[in-house]
Each structure stands twice: as structure tokens, then as C-alpha cells.
Amino acid sequence: MTISYSGNFFRLLLRWKGSLWRSVWRELLVYIALFYAVKLFYLVGIDYLSDDSSDREMYRRKFEALCRMFNEYTRLIPLTFLLGFYVSNEDCETVRWMAPLHWIQHLIVKEEKENNPPAAFINNFMTELRTYRQSLRKLFCYDWVCVPLVYTQVTALATYSFFFFTLFGRQVLHSEVEAGRQIDSIIPLFAVIQFMFLVGWFKVGQDLMRPFGLDDDDIELNYILDRNFKTSFAVVNRLHTSD
């Protein structure tokens, strides 16, 4: 890692470099700006749609119905399910596909010591086994790829669609406040906390896909490449001057 994580829990929460706050602050500002734009339209903008009070009330009821519908539809998006699979790693830590091949080789060696079969038979068998192992190795290399692009697109679309719906579904409605089902609040606290957690979770999956990127926690590959280039040029210059 390129970031040091020493210190107590509260000091780590206040760190900026490589933190959650740095990864989501741009999207969070855009989300808050759009949220207050929708809120301003609900509180002020509807009054400018018509001069008739009955029409304004009708528009306000339709807007509140739209907000309730979006709030219900956000429950249909399995966002935590998608993000859970997006950042999970189900790969085996140890490569086990070679174990049967080693077992076969052990049987061949045992057969050669006990029964002394013809050498040509052993050589042909080992050659075929080696070819089979190379084919399996090539297949394993083809299978060793990153997360499919479609999966990334689905997760990104689900994340941003979810919070687009929350721009309307998390609005405080006058009818809900009058009925006592909501509290009139200026700051969408729980919507902001949910945005930080889920979008930060999505950012974690993106950073895991790009270990050699330009983020704070990524491996500093550019520094290694620059150092290797400088060392190579220094060796060539030294050999050239010595000649």
C-alpha cells in the first residue's frame, strides 16, 4: 500500500488522502445540488406553473405521487446484492488444478520403479501429459481476466439509477408532514449517509479492478517504470563512455 494506516480509529476517520471522503466528494456535491434543486422546484417552482390555485394544488399532488412512486421503486433495485458480488472475491487462494496431474506423475514414477515398463511407453505418456498440462495452463491464463465489462456497467447503472430515484423519493412532502409520517428537515441527512456508503462501496469495487491506477491506494507503477528507465539509461551511458 502507498498509504500508512497507523493511528487510532478517530484519526483514521479524519484522514483525507486515500479516504472515503476524497473518493465520493464530487459525486456527493452533485447529488446534494440536484436534491436541493428538486426541493426548490417542489417548494417554489410549482407555484409558477399556473396562476390558478386549484391547478397548482393538482401539480403538487402529482409531484407528491411521483415522489412516493420513486420511493417505492428504489426498493426494487437490488443494489446491495449487486455491490456485494461486485467487490467479493470467490477465487481460490491456491491453484489446485495441477493436483491430479502431479498424482498421475507420481503413479507413473511408481509404476516405473516397480514393474519396469518400456522406456518408450513412459516417454510417450509423459509427453502427452506435458502437452495436456500446457493446454490447461493456457486455458487458465485465458480465464484469468478482470470483472466483465457488462457486470461493471450493470452495477454502475444500478447505483446511479438508485440515487436518481432518491432525488424524488427522499423529498419531505407537505402531506406526509401534516399526517405526522415525516419530519420537516432541511438537510437530507440519511440520504447523504446512504449515498456515501453505497457510492463509496462502488468506488471500492472500481479501485479493486484497477490496482495500477492513479488513486492513492494503488501501486505506484509509474514510479517503478521511471526508475527502471533511468537505471537502464544510466547503465547504457556508463557502458558507452567506458568504450
Backbone torsions as a table, in degrees:
resi	resn	phi	psi	omega
1	MET	NA	152.1	177.6
2	THR	-98.6	-3.7	-179.4
3	ILE	-114.6	133.8	176.8
4	SER	-85.3	132.3	-177.3
5	TYR	-113.2	32.3	177.0
6	SER	-83.5	149.5	-179.1
7	GLY	122.4	170.9	-178.9
8	ASN	-80.2	179.0	-172.6
9	PHE	-66.5	-41.9	-176.0
10	PHE	-70.7	-34.0	176.6
11	ARG	-67.6	-35.8	177.8
12	LEU	-67.4	-33.7	178.7
13	LEU	-66.5	-29.4	-177.0
14	LEU	-90.2	-2.0	179.9
15	ARG	-74.3	147.2	-178.0
16	TRP	-100.7	-46.0	-176.0
17	LYS	-70.3	125.1	179.9
18	GLY	72.7	18.4	-174.5
19	SER	-100.3	173.4	175.8
20	LEU	-65.1	-38.6	-176.5
21	TRP	-62.4	-39.2	-178.4
22	ARG	-72.0	-28.7	-176.4
23	SER	-80.6	-23.9	-174.1
24	VAL	-119.3	3.3	-171.1
25	TRP	-67.3	-35.1	179.5
26	ARG	-66.3	-49.8	179.3
27	GLU	-63.4	-34.3	-180.0
28	LEU	-67.0	-40.4	177.5
29	LEU	-64.4	-41.4	177.6
30	VAL	-63.6	-41.5	-179.6
31	TYR	-64.1	-44.5	179.9
32	ILE	-65.7	-40.0	178.9
33	ALA	-63.0	-43.5	178.7
34	LEU	-68.1	-36.0	179.7
35	PHE	-62.6	-45.4	179.5
36	TYR	-72.0	-26.5	174.7
37	ALA	-66.1	-42.8	177.0
38	VAL	-66.1	-40.2	178.5
39	LYS	-63.7	-40.4	178.8
40	LEU	-66.3	-37.0	176.5
41	PHE	-64.7	-38.7	-179.4
42	TYR	-69.0	-38.8	-176.9
43	LEU	-82.7	-36.2	-172.6
44	VAL	-120.3	-42.6	-170.8
45	GLY	-64.7	-32.2	-178.6
46	ILE	-65.8	-30.2	-179.8
47	ASP	-65.4	-21.4	-179.3
48	TYR	-92.1	-2.1	-179.4
49	LEU	-75.9	-28.5	-177.7
50	SER	-155.0	153.8	176.6
51	ASP	-87.5	-15.8	-179.4
52	ASP	-85.0	130.8	-178.6
53	SER	-66.8	-35.0	178.7
54	SER	-66.0	-38.2	177.2
55	ASP	-66.7	-41.1	178.1
56	ARG	-62.5	-39.7	177.7
57	GLU	-66.7	-36.3	177.5
58	MET	-65.7	-43.6	177.8
59	TYR	-62.2	-38.5	179.8
60	ARG	-66.9	-38.5	177.5
61	ARG	-66.6	-39.7	178.0
62	LYS	-65.9	-39.2	178.1
63	PHE	-64.7	-41.8	178.1
64	GLU	-65.6	-37.1	176.0
65	ALA	-65.0	-38.3	176.8
66	LEU	-64.1	-40.9	178.9
67	CYS	-64.8	-41.2	177.9
68	ARG	-64.9	-39.2	179.0
69	MET	-64.6	-43.5	178.4
70	PHE	-65.2	-35.4	177.9
71	ASN	-65.5	-35.3	176.8
72	GLU	-72.7	-36.7	-176.6
73	TYR	-71.5	-24.9	177.9
74	THR	-63.8	-25.4	178.3
75	ARG	-74.0	-16.7	-179.6
76	LEU	-85.2	-9.9	179.8
77	ILE	-92.4	112.5	-178.5
78	PRO	-77.3	66.0	-172.4
79	LEU	-68.6	-45.5	-179.9
80	THR	-65.2	-32.8	176.5
81	PHE	-64.5	-45.4	179.7
82	LEU	-67.2	-43.2	180.0
83	LEU	-66.5	-34.0	177.8
84	GLY	-62.0	-42.0	176.9
85	PHE	-75.5	-26.7	-176.9
86	TYR	-68.8	-35.9	-177.7
87	VAL	-101.0	-1.7	-178.9
88	SER	-82.4	157.4	179.3
89	ASN	-130.0	105.7	-178.2
90	GLU	-98.0	8.9	-179.4
91	ASP	-72.7	146.7	177.1
92	CYS	-74.2	136.7	-177.9
93	GLU	-70.3	-24.6	179.8
94	THR	-118.2	141.8	179.5
95	VAL	-80.9	117.6	-175.1
96	ARG	-113.1	-0.6	-175.4
97	TRP	-73.4	-15.0	178.1
98	MET	-85.7	-9.6	-176.0
99	ALA	-59.7	-44.8	177.5
100	PRO	-63.7	-32.3	179.4
101	LEU	-68.5	-40.4	175.8
102	HIS	-64.1	-36.6	178.3
103	TRP	-65.0	-40.1	177.9
104	ILE	-64.9	-42.9	177.3
105	GLN	-61.1	-39.2	177.8
106	HIS	-63.5	-39.4	177.9
107	LEU	-65.9	-38.0	179.3
108	ILE	-65.2	-44.6	178.7
109	VAL	-62.8	-40.0	178.8
110	LYS	-66.0	-41.0	178.2
111	GLU	-64.6	-38.7	180.0
112	GLU	-66.2	-36.9	-179.8
113	LYS	-74.5	-34.1	-174.0
114	GLU	-88.0	-44.3	-171.9
115	ASN	-110.2	-11.5	177.6
116	ASN	53.2	65.4	179.1
117	PRO	-74.7	172.4	179.1
118	PRO	-62.2	143.2	-177.5
119	ALA	-65.7	-34.4	179.8
120	ALA	-63.8	-37.6	178.7
121	PHE	-64.9	-43.6	179.5
122	ILE	-64.6	-43.1	-179.6
123	ASN	-63.9	-44.1	178.8
124	ASN	-64.0	-39.9	-180.0
125	PHE	-65.5	-43.3	179.8
126	MET	-67.3	-34.1	177.4
127	THR	-65.6	-44.4	178.0
128	GLU	-65.6	-37.8	178.5
129	LEU	-66.8	-37.5	177.9
130	ARG	-67.0	-40.2	177.1
131	THR	-63.7	-41.8	178.2
132	TYR	-63.7	-38.5	179.2
133	ARG	-67.4	-39.8	177.6
134	GLN	-64.6	-37.6	177.8
135	SER	-66.3	-40.8	176.8
136	LEU	-65.2	-37.7	178.5
137	ARG	-64.8	-40.2	177.9
138	LYS	-65.8	-40.3	177.6
139	LEU	-64.2	-38.0	177.8
140	PHE	-64.9	-38.0	177.7
141	CYS	-67.0	-38.4	176.8
142	TYR	-65.6	-33.3	-178.9
143	ASP	-78.4	-16.6	-175.1
144	TRP	-85.4	77.0	-177.8
145	VAL	-125.0	171.2	-179.6
146	CYS	-76.8	-178.1	177.0
147	VAL	-61.4	134.7	-178.9
148	PRO	-57.0	148.6	-179.0
149	LEU	-63.2	-35.1	-179.8
150	VAL	-62.5	-39.6	179.4
151	TYR	-64.1	-41.9	177.4
152	THR	-63.7	-41.2	179.2
153	GLN	-64.9	-41.4	179.5
154	VAL	-63.7	-44.1	-179.4
155	THR	-66.0	-42.5	178.8
156	ALA	-64.6	-43.3	179.8
157	LEU	-63.9	-41.1	179.1
158	ALA	-66.0	-39.9	-178.2
159	THR	-65.5	-51.4	-176.0
160	TYR	-74.6	-29.4	174.6
161	SER	-67.9	-38.8	178.4
162	PHE	-58.8	-46.4	-177.3
163	PHE	-79.1	-19.4	169.9
164	PHE	-66.5	-41.5	177.2
165	PHE	-66.6	-34.3	180.0
166	THR	-70.3	-19.9	174.5
167	LEU	-57.7	-31.4	177.2
168	PHE	-101.0	-39.7	-174.8
169	GLY	-70.7	-23.4	-179.7
170	ARG	-96.2	11.1	177.8
171	GLN	-73.3	145.5	176.2
172	VAL	-85.5	116.9	-175.3
173	LEU	-97.7	144.7	-178.9
174	HIS	-62.4	-41.4	-178.6
175	SER	-65.4	-35.6	178.9
176	GLU	-72.0	-35.8	177.7
177	VAL	-67.6	-42.3	179.4
178	GLU	-65.5	-32.6	178.6
179	ALA	-80.8	-6.2	179.2
180	GLY	81.8	12.3	-179.9
181	ARG	-91.2	-13.6	177.4
182	GLN	-137.1	158.9	175.9
183	ILE	-110.8	130.5	-178.5
184	ASP	-71.0	112.4	-178.6
185	SER	-128.7	146.9	-179.8
186	ILE	-84.0	-40.1	-176.9
187	ILE	-96.6	124.8	176.7
188	PRO	-78.2	75.8	-170.8
189	LEU	-62.6	-52.0	-175.7
190	PHE	-69.4	-31.9	176.1
191	ALA	-67.0	-38.5	178.2
192	VAL	-67.7	-42.3	178.9
193	ILE	-63.3	-43.8	177.9
194	GLN	-62.5	-39.8	178.6
195	PHE	-63.2	-45.1	-178.6
196	MET	-63.4	-41.9	-178.5
197	PHE	-67.6	-50.0	-173.6
198	LEU	-75.2	-42.6	177.1
199	VAL	-68.3	-37.2	173.7
200	GLY	-62.3	-37.0	175.7
201	TRP	-63.2	-42.1	177.7
202	PHE	-65.5	-38.5	177.5
203	LYS	-64.0	-34.6	176.8
204	VAL	-60.7	-44.9	177.3
205	GLY	-61.6	-38.8	177.6
206	GLN	-66.2	-40.0	178.9
207	ASP	-67.2	-34.5	177.6
208	LEU	-67.9	-29.2	177.7
209	MET	-74.3	-23.4	-175.8
210	ARG	-123.4	73.8	-178.5
211	PRO	-68.9	-16.6	-179.4
212	PHE	-110.5	30.7	179.3
213	GLY	-82.7	-157.1	-176.8
214	LEU	-109.6	14.0	177.6
215	ASP	-75.9	169.3	-175.9
216	ASP	-67.2	-33.5	-177.3
217	ASP	-90.3	-2.2	-178.8
218	ASP	-77.0	159.1	177.9
219	ILE	-70.2	131.5	-176.0
220	GLU	-78.1	75.8	-176.9
221	LEU	-71.9	-33.2	-179.8
222	ASN	-62.8	-38.3	178.2
223	TYR	-64.0	-41.0	180.0
224	ILE	-66.0	-42.7	179.8
225	LEU	-65.1	-42.7	178.7
226	ASP	-63.2	-40.3	178.8
227	ARG	-65.5	-41.4	179.1
228	ASN	-65.4	-38.7	176.7
229	PHE	-63.7	-44.1	180.0
230	LYS	-64.4	-40.8	178.5
231	THR	-65.3	-40.9	179.6
232	SER	-64.7	-44.3	178.9
233	PHE	-65.2	-36.4	179.1
234	ALA	-66.1	-39.4	178.6
235	VAL	-66.2	-42.7	-180.0
236	VAL	-65.2	-42.2	179.2
237	ASN	-64.5	-38.8	179.3
238	ARG	-66.1	-42.5	179.0
239	LEU	-66.7	-36.8	-179.1
240	HIS	-67.8	-41.4	179.1
241	THR	-70.3	-32.0	179.2
242	SER	-70.0	-30.7	177.8
243	ASP	-72.7	NA	NA
